[in-house]
């Protein structure tokens, strides 16, 4: 099952903007996760492709996969250590591989993002942190 987390046009615009900076804030971006929680604002960052996990731990079930870069992230939280850091970013994967109910939503570790600073400046901490 493929999930389209953002329009190609908006990501193309963000991609152009990320040339000057590793991540670009979008204050007016709106997302709703699988639980019905609404998010206003995100950051778009380049990253390595990888697995999105249900929880912010390395032993958590893989729930989706991010196959394209850049991608958007709606918030961050602390989790298990991964490659020298414990920051994880909440997003929706491009494909769903775990719980169909969760629609590919989960966490990607900070080490996978192209940002010199973690958490990414301008991104809110997840309210359930």
ChimeraX attribute file (.defattr): number of C-alpha atoms within 10 A of each C-alpha:
attribute: neighborCount
match mode: 1-to-1
recipient: residues
	/A:1	10
	/A:2	13
	/A:3	13
	/A:4	10
	/A:5	17
	/A:6	15
	/A:7	8
	/A:8	11
	/A:9	9
	/A:10	12
	/A:11	19
	/A:12	12
	/A:13	10
	/A:14	22
	/A:15	22
	/A:16	12
	/A:17	15
	/A:18	18
	/A:19	11
	/A:20	9
	/A:21	14
	/A:22	20
	/A:23	28
	/A:24	23
	/A:25	20
	/A:26	17
	/A:27	12
	/A:28	10
	/A:29	15
	/A:30	13
	/A:31	19
	/A:32	12
	/A:33	17
	/A:34	14
	/A:35	10
	/A:36	8
	/A:37	8
	/A:38	12
	/A:39	16
	/A:40	13
	/A:41	19
	/A:42	24
	/A:43	23
	/A:44	24
	/A:45	25
	/A:46	22
	/A:47	21
	/A:48	16
	/A:49	17
	/A:50	16
	/A:51	22
	/A:52	30
	/A:53	27
	/A:54	22
	/A:55	19
	/A:56	25
	/A:57	18
	/A:58	16
	/A:59	10
	/A:60	14
	/A:61	17
	/A:62	21
	/A:63	25
	/A:64	30
	/A:65	23
	/A:66	21
	/A:67	15
	/A:68	13
	/A:69	15
	/A:70	23
	/A:71	25
	/A:72	27
	/A:73	23
	/A:74	25
	/A:75	23
	/A:76	26
	/A:77	20
	/A:78	18
	/A:79	18
	/A:80	15
	/A:81	15
	/A:82	16
	/A:83	9
	/A:84	8
	/A:85	14
	/A:86	18
	/A:87	21
	/A:88	30
	/A:89	28
	/A:90	24
	/A:91	25
	/A:92	32
	/A:93	30
	/A:94	22
	/A:95	21
	/A:96	22
	/A:97	19
	/A:98	18
	/A:99	14
	/A:100	13
	/A:101	11
	/A:102	17
	/A:103	22
	/A:104	31
	/A:105	29
	/A:106	26
	/A:107	30
	/A:108	31
	/A:109	27
	/A:110	25
	/A:111	18
	/A:112	18
	/A:113	24
	/A:114	17
	/A:115	17
	/A:116	12
	/A:117	10
	/A:118	17
	/A:119	19
	/A:120	24
	/A:121	13
	/A:122	15
	/A:123	22
	/A:124	18
	/A:125	16
	/A:126	15
	/A:127	8
	/A:128	6
	/A:129	9
